[in-house]
Amino acid sequence: KRRDPARPALLVVDVATADAAMRAARDCVDAHLDGLDVNADRAVVTTHLVDFLHARGKRLAVWVGRAPAPNDAPAAWRRMADLGVDFFTSNLPPAWDDDAWSGGGV
């Protein structure tokens, strides 16, 4: 971020708990990064995390580690979207589109 302040930079972490995610979020803010990118885990991504980051002008991204993954499914992504997650990294095929978000399936 120091070399190219105009380029967005996120802190990417793999954490196991909501507390660890909050520590990473504080590190992200302290480092003046643009956001946090965490594993898409229900135990990690909370409304508190989303609200904390958004209140500070930061974005939250989530990712899945490998395919197939139980958390890489339309229902899981809808839950993340409902929490306010800004970006998603998925292994789902390109055919997975807006119909999946609206409940139309894959």
C-alpha positions in Angstrom: 0.0 0.0 0.0 2.9 2.4 0.7 4.3 1.8 -2.8 1.1 2.5 -4.6 -1.5 4.2 -2.4 -4.0 4.4 -5.3 -4.1 0.6 -5.7 -6.7 -1.1 -3.4 -5.0 -3.5 -0.9 -6.8 -5.9 1.4 -5.4 -8.0 4.3 -5.9 -11.6 3.5 -6.2 -14.0 6.5 -7.4 -17.5 7.3 -8.8 -17.4 10.8 -10.8 -19.8 13.0 -12.8 -17.5 15.2 -14.7 -14.2 15.2 -12.2 -12.8 17.8 -9.3 -13.6 15.4 -11.2 -11.9 12.6 -11.7 -8.8 14.7 -8.0 -8.7 15.5 -7.3 -8.9 11.8 -9.8 -6.1 11.1 -8.1 -3.9 13.6 -4.7 -4.7 12.0 -6.3 -3.8 8.6 -7.5 -0.4 10.0 -4.2 0.3 11.7 -2.3 -0.5 8.5 -4.5 1.9 6.5 -5.5 -0.9 4.1 -8.7 -0.8 2.1 -10.3 -3.9 3.6 -10.1 -7.4 4.9 -10.4 -10.7 3.0 -11.3 -13.7 5.3 -12.3 -17.3 4.9 -16.1 -17.6 4.3 -16.9 -19.3 7.6 -20.1 -18.7 9.6 -18.1 -18.6 12.8 -15.8 -15.9 11.4 -18.0 -13.5 9.4 -20.3 -11.7 11.8 -22.4 -8.5 11.7 -20.1 -7.1 14.2 -17.1 -7.6 11.9 -19.0 -6.2 8.9 -20.2 -3.2 10.9 -16.8 -2.5 12.3 -15.1 -2.5 8.9 -17.8 -0.5 7.1 -17.9 2.1 9.9 -14.3 2.8 9.1 -14.7 2.9 5.4 -13.2 -0.6 4.8 -14.5 -3.4 2.7 -15.0 -7.1 3.6 -14.3 -9.9 1.1 -14.6 -13.6 1.7 -13.2 -16.7 0.0 -13.4 -20.4 0.0 -10.2 -22.5 0.0 -10.9 -25.3 -2.4 -13.6 -27.1 -4.3 -15.8 -28.7 -3.5 -16.5 -26.7 -0.3 -19.7 -26.9 1.8 -19.6 -23.1 2.2 -19.4 -22.5 -1.6 -23.1 -22.7 -2.3 -25.8 -20.2 -3.1 -27.3 -20.4 0.4 -23.9 -19.6 2.0 -23.3 -16.7 -0.3 -26.8 -15.3 0.3 -26.1 -15.4 4.0 -22.8 -13.6 3.5 -24.5 -11.0 1.3 -27.2 -10.5 3.9 -24.5 -9.8 6.4 -23.1 -7.1 4.2 -20.0 -8.8 2.7 -18.7 -6.7 -0.3 -16.8 -9.3 -2.4 -16.9 -13.0 -2.8 -14.3 -15.4 -4.2 -16.0 -18.7 -5.3 -15.2 -21.9 -7.1 -18.8 -22.0 -8.5 -19.0 -22.1 -12.3 -19.6 -19.0 -14.4 -23.2 -20.2 -15.1 -24.0 -19.4 -11.5 -25.7 -16.0 -11.9 -28.3 -13.7 -10.4 -30.9 -16.4 -10.5 -29.0 -18.2 -7.7 -29.1 -15.0 -5.6 -32.8 -14.7 -6.0 -33.4 -18.3 -5.0 -33.8 -19.6 -8.5 -31.0 -22.2 -8.0 -27.8 -22.8 -9.9 
